Amino acid sequence: MSSRDPSDPDEPTGGGDEPTRVRPSELAACGDVRHGGDPEAPEQIDGAPSGSIDVEFSAPHLPAATDAGGEATPGGSGSIDVQLSGADLPRAQAQPPRRKRSTTLPAMIAESLTRLPVVKEVMPRTRRARVMLRSVVVAFAMISSWIVAIVWLQTRAEEKPDFRPQIEGIFVQLRDDADGAHEVWLESSERFQEMVHEDAFVDQISDMQRSLGPFVEVTNVVNTETFRGPSGRTGRADVLLAFANGTARGTMSFRWEDRRWKMLGLTVEVPDKLIPMLTTDAAKKQRVALPPEIRSLVEQILVQTREGQDDTIWNAAAPVFQQSISRVDFHELQEQRRATLGPYRRILTKEKDQVGKQNPSHTGASLDLLLEFGNDQTIAGSFRFSKIDGAWRLSFYKLITPMPHSAGE
């Protein structure tokens, strides 16, 4: 402590009750100084970093200040030198500002994880790294939540429908009603009607009834499944079916349309004990046997050719035939045939020797015959038919004309 110098311009003057203050020159040499908790004091001055202290300059229990002669100055005040910072003094450590607590749930979870002992060991030291790690944790948590929600929605249990009454009703209708196959096809799903032609379905049901016999009952429902997909809601039932000739496995699928289940597909497996009987040559020939009306249609077309009714033949033909040859070109071709072969007379091939068959789905048939024409010529004729809307229509017609003979032959 030193006495006050009256000649010092930086030393304030005042009455005996005014406390002694630190010189302004001394304030510039130090850092941050707060006077007795004065809120108006600056928090930090450029220079060496320091903290803040409260200095009490006068109090009843402190000795009075003395002048230059060492005598106490009653009612006055002296000065005191306070060194707050220097090169030989340690610097005060500034405390970092307190971080605000997170308010969102993901941030609170990430913040709580960082306080775990194991996490503290591997937690990045920089703030940027910590923010990045927390963002990754939050992203993984959100993605996991979405995956769990999607899986739960897709696998949630639904009450499976009972398809047994509907399956049994369809098979009873196929058995008892003469037009049962036609009615079942009309009541089926639109997708089924797009994939399976009505005539093919009717023929398949007829072949099933010939092989398995009349339907008896649904003996058991093995499995029932339902699905949801881009095409809508679908279902499938695996059942055991009892027929007069044995028990067969069957599968019937459905599609939800117009607020009810409609048939989407039907499959019936042949019982093992019937396979030897159904795979014989006789059984195969019976399944692909040519319908008797095909020969009559060929006879009718040849008669119309002889009489020049070309337009009638072309109009009654299948669309594929009409697309392959125009009406005008077909008329010119028929004129050439009549001029070369003469009028049609008869079919030489006997019915038992004719070469003809229909496909397993019973939607197409073919017949090859030997034909006799007016110029005493025997030629081969080939005919193909397609079943459209329950009627056989000409799809291919070819007569193999003989090669012309030279004069020396």
Secondary structure, 3 states (H helix, E strand, C coil): CECCCCCCCCCCCCCCCCCCCCCHHHHHHCCCCCCCCCCCCCCCCCCCCCCCCCCCCCCCCCCCCECCCCCECCCCCCECCCCCCCCCCCCCCCCCCCCCCCCCHHHHHHHHHHCCHHHHHHCCCCHHHHHHHHHHHHHHHHHHHHHHHHHHHHHCCCCCCCCHHHHHHHHHHHHHCCCHHHHHHHCCCHHHHHHCCHHHHHHHHHHHHHHHCCEEEEEEEEEEEEEEECCEEEEEEEEEEEECCEEEEEEEEEEEECCEEEEEEEEECCCHHHHHHHCCHHHHHHHCCCCCHHHHHHHHHHHHHHCCCHHHHHHHCCHHHHHHCCHHHHHHHHHHHHHHHCCEEEECCCHHHCEEEECCCCCEEEEEEEEEECCCEEEEEEEEEEEECCEEEEEEEEECCCCCCCCCC
